[in-house]
Amino acid sequence: MTDISDKDWIAASDTTLMQTLGAFIKDQRIRQNKTQGQLAKDAGIARSTLSLCERGENTSLLVFIQLLRALKLLHLLKEFRLRLEFSPLELAKLERSKRIRVRNKGITGNNQASKSDW
């Protein structure tokens, strides 16, 4: 398996990254004791397409997703979720704009105050 250390991910070429992803798919397929034919069928792709992917050759992102789904590894994509993050200044602005209390703006509906006869 092509091993890339954490610092080498940025410096790695596209070809090296594709080979790493392909090696990962192949490793997971073997760990799950599946043949290329079985995994290709489960993923809904041709065996030759799986072979290309495992060799790190040019395949589509869709193929990679189909393979992850067939290997029950889609949870690995959770790192790609968009996270809503605020800067400290944005948080302060949001806090200032929050309502702190409700003021009575006159008599409305069933909340009419009864007038005193005094």
Helices and strands as residue ranges (DSSP letters): H 8-11, H 14-31, H 36-43, H 47-54, H 61-70, G 74-80, H 88-97, G 109-111
